[in-house]
Amino acid sequence: MQLKVIGGGLAGSEAAWQAAELGIEVELYEMRPGRMTGAHKTDNLGELVCSNSLGSNLQNRASGLLKAELRRLGSLLIQCADASSLPAGGALAVDREAFSECIQAKLESHPKVKIIRQEVTEIPDGAAILATGPLTSPALSRAIIEFTGEEQLFFYDAIAPIVEYDSINMDAAYRANRYDKGETQDGDYINCPFNEGEYLAFWEALITAERISLRSFEQTINSGVDAGEGSYFQGCQPVEVIASRGEKALAFGPMRPVGLTNPRTGRWPFAVVQLRQDNLLGDAYNLVGFQTNLTFSEQERVFRMIPGLENAVFIRHGQMHRNAFLASPKLLDEGMAFRERPGLFVAGQLSGIEGYAGNIASGWIAGVNAARYLYGLPPVVLPITTMTGALMHYVTHADMKLFQPMKAIFGLMPKAEDGKRRSKTDRYDHYVQRALSDLDHFLLELDAS
Ligand SMILES: Cc1cc2nc3c(=O)[nH]c(=O)nc-3n(C[C@H](O)[C@H](O)[C@H](O)COP(=O)(O)OP(=O)(O)OC[C@H]3O[C@@H](n4cnc5c(N)ncnc54)[C@H](O)[C@@H]3O)c2cc1C
């Protein structure tokens, strides 16, 4: 029994592993390095294209609950993330190289997995998983559009720059975690503090700086299909777009200083840019929340106005990319297979899931269900009271008119059955306990069946 998994990103790698662990012969197709996307830099499987954080690790947060569930489900990628984690407050941030190397080593040494470095341009016959992500190659995008008879949907997403640690002026910047919450005593984040005058000058420079036009950006990444400008995903908006909403938009947004006491003044600065460690060596830091579409030369000019980054050396510039996702509520069933073609599954961002951990979860579901399909078993549909189940339910049932990529949020879960009024914290605690207990029961029953 054979399964083709197309795309060796987060979802495809998880899916390939889960199916192989269930005894299926898996061919994992990854087009890099022969054909690169506009965002990937390496030929590594499971490369993180932007932030090195997989989001909260705290169990009472939606994203933290998702990881707790994935640990119980035996996710390969969360195991690799835990093994390559870096200090980042309550978040699960990883050394991106170590993370990918772990995934690659595990898949390469699995006797049931064959990795094929080749672009797939047609929808495969037989059992398969499409996990080609937001930057699906143009040829396959066209094949998917033809197959579904639906235009794919698009939004625009952006990457934050990374700078060399040695180029940060620590006489101006300081280490601190917001309200001192974090793993290390001296602070996981480097903070670049602004006074009001510095902030206003920076804001002015940012909103007037030259941006890369969408058309030339589209040409650079060879996108298969055109889409109108102005549709950014809420959670990943370019910093200059946020800034253009008003003078204080950044100070109340990605540059908010609350809880970040500057040890030199004993006070919170007017505004702050936070830098987060990007690799294990600690020699690279990303500008948190500073996804951008400014031209590279303008990024250097404007971001060197940030106190502490006057001489910053840019290891990677920010960039903006088109993201593609399917009309999943119309096309997919709850097991993540096409309703019209059982045996053909979708996983990852292409299904409309947002966020690294959510995409890993969809890879788990598609991998397990593709294996079950080949064994003639019904698909696994996790309870909607679990974060994984709620996410899969959302992408396969949402109102098409409002459908946008969705990350793990408690709002996707059903209310408490007992109807009791609870504070937000108690409500979330209740959701977490219910999710983990329902998942444990579900897995016990699955084992028994
Ligand atoms: C610019 C940008 C910034 C982002 N920033 C973040 C972020 O900070 N945090 C976050 O949670 N999410 C972010 N995302 C979303 C992120 O892409 C997903 O969370 C995650 O990577 C999706 O996993 P995936 O497996 O669906 O896709 P990917 O991880 O992109 O994997 C898809 C794989 O398929 C391969 N492929 C594509 N077409 C073909 C083909 N025809 N044949 C063979 N292989 C193919 C690609 O090379 C790639 O390796 C960002 C996305 C983009 C584009």
The ligand as a MOL file (V3000), in Angstrom:
LIG
                    3D

  0  0  0     0  0            999 V3000
M  V30 BEGIN CTAB
M  V30 COUNTS 53 58 0 0 0
M  V30 BEGIN ATOM
M  V30 1 C 6.0310 34.7100 3.9650 0
M  V30 2 C 5.3530 33.8390 4.9420 0
M  V30 3 C 5.5010 34.0810 6.3090 0
M  V30 4 C 4.8570 33.2700 7.2390 0
M  V30 5 N 5.0450 33.4830 8.5680 0
M  V30 6 C 4.4840 32.6520 9.4840 0
M  V30 7 C 4.7390 32.7860 10.8870 0
M  V30 8 O 5.5110 33.6270 11.3000 0
M  V30 9 N 4.1190 31.9510 11.7620 0
M  V30 10 C 3.2650 30.9740 11.3240 0
M  V30 11 O 2.7410 30.2440 12.1530 0
M  V30 12 N 3.0300 30.8080 9.9990 0
M  V30 13 C 3.6040 31.6200 9.0820 0
M  V30 14 N 3.3760 31.4660 7.7420 0
M  V30 15 C 2.4750 30.4300 7.3440 0
M  V30 16 C 3.3500 29.1960 7.2050 0
M  V30 17 O 3.7030 29.0460 5.8890 0
M  V30 18 C 2.6210 28.0140 7.7180 0
M  V30 19 O 2.2450 28.1620 9.0590 0
M  V30 20 C 3.3740 26.7040 7.5340 0
M  V30 21 O 4.6460 26.7640 6.9620 0
M  V30 22 C 2.4940 25.9510 6.6210 0
M  V30 23 O 2.8960 24.6330 6.5790 0
M  V30 24 P 2.6220 23.8370 5.2620 0
M  V30 25 O 3.1970 22.4860 5.4880 0
M  V30 26 O 1.2110 23.9620 4.8610 0
M  V30 27 O 3.4610 24.6160 4.1270 0
M  V30 28 P 5.0420 24.7300 3.9740 0
M  V30 29 O 5.6940 24.6070 5.2890 0
M  V30 30 O 5.2730 25.9350 3.1540 0
M  V30 31 O 5.4180 23.4300 3.1170 0
M  V30 32 C 5.0030 23.2490 1.7860 0
M  V30 33 C 6.1190 22.5460 1.0430 0
M  V30 34 O 5.6520 22.1520 -0.2320 0
M  V30 35 C 6.6770 22.3580 -1.1970 0
M  V30 36 N 6.0340 22.4600 -2.5120 0
M  V30 37 C 5.2710 23.4730 -2.9980 0
M  V30 38 N 4.7930 23.1450 -4.2210 0
M  V30 39 C 5.2750 21.9140 -4.5090 0
M  V30 40 C 5.1290 21.0500 -5.6290 0
M  V30 41 N 4.3830 21.3740 -6.6800 0
M  V30 42 N 5.7570 19.8500 -5.6130 0
M  V30 43 C 6.5270 19.4800 -4.5510 0
M  V30 44 N 6.7010 20.2720 -3.4620 0
M  V30 45 C 6.0680 21.4740 -3.4450 0
M  V30 46 C 7.3540 23.6130 -0.7030 0
M  V30 47 O 8.6810 23.7160 -1.2070 0
M  V30 48 C 7.3150 23.4340 0.8050 0
M  V30 49 O 8.4510 22.7920 1.2960 0
M  V30 50 C 4.0360 32.2350 6.7850 0
M  V30 51 C 3.8890 32.0020 5.4160 0
M  V30 52 C 4.5600 32.7890 4.4990 0
M  V30 53 C 4.4010 32.5050 3.0520 0
M  V30 END ATOM
M  V30 BEGIN BOND
M  V30 1 1 1 2
M  V30 2 1 2 3
M  V30 3 2 2 52
M  V30 4 2 3 4
M  V30 5 1 4 5
M  V30 6 1 4 50
M  V30 7 2 5 6
M  V30 8 1 6 7
M  V30 9 1 6 13
M  V30 10 2 7 8
M  V30 11 1 7 9
M  V30 12 1 9 10
M  V30 13 2 10 11
M  V30 14 1 10 12
M  V30 15 2 12 13
M  V30 16 1 13 14
M  V30 17 1 14 15
M  V30 18 1 14 50
M  V30 19 1 15 16
M  V30 20 1 16 17
M  V30 21 1 16 18
M  V30 22 1 18 19
M  V30 23 1 18 20
M  V30 24 1 20 21
M  V30 25 1 20 22
M  V30 26 1 22 23
M  V30 27 1 23 24
M  V30 28 2 24 25
M  V30 29 1 24 26
M  V30 30 1 24 27
M  V30 31 1 27 28
M  V30 32 2 28 29
M  V30 33 1 28 30
M  V30 34 1 28 31
M  V30 35 1 31 32
M  V30 36 1 32 33
M  V30 37 1 33 34
M  V30 38 1 33 48
M  V30 39 1 34 35
M  V30 40 1 35 36
M  V30 41 1 35 46
M  V30 42 1 36 37
M  V30 43 1 36 45
M  V30 44 2 37 38
M  V30 45 1 38 39
M  V30 46 1 39 40
M  V30 47 2 39 45
M  V30 48 1 40 41
M  V30 49 2 40 42
M  V30 50 1 42 43
M  V30 51 2 43 44
M  V30 52 1 44 45
M  V30 53 1 46 47
M  V30 54 1 46 48
M  V30 55 1 48 49
M  V30 56 2 50 51
M  V30 57 1 51 52
M  V30 58 1 52 53
M  V30 END BOND
M  V30 END CTAB
M  END
